[in-house]
Amino acid sequence: QVQLKESGGGLVQPGGSLKLSCVGSGSAFGFNVMGWYRQAPGKQRELVAAIDSDGITNYADSVKGRFTIARDDAKDTVYLQMNSLKPEDTAVYYCRTWRPTTATYDYWGQGTQVTVSS
């Protein structure tokens, strides 16, 4: 069974940094797209960043230049380095893995809370 486990969330002051990690198990992730989503209270879940098996990345406009997604397939892990954090980045951050050619292959982690506040 595919499982994803996020870590690295917490409380940080505006302008600070955090690095999220997501470790996968139960599958071979090298062929997968890996992504980070977030959901703030009262808002819809939104894509933050994604990286495909060729290392091609995609970012939400709101995080471009501040966040960096990276993957280590040897460790079945995807990272999200978050710099220059803003209060509006406060949300639960979720890891997702999927294969665009296989609709039934789509898995989510349980999320990690990120709070940006002074």
Secondary structure, 3 states (H helix, E strand, C coil): CCEEEEECCEEECCCCCEEEEEEEECCCCCCCEEEEEEECCCCCCEEEEEECCCCCEEECHHHCCCEEEEEEHHHCEEEEEECCCCHHHCEEEEEEEEECCEEEEEEECCCEEEEECC
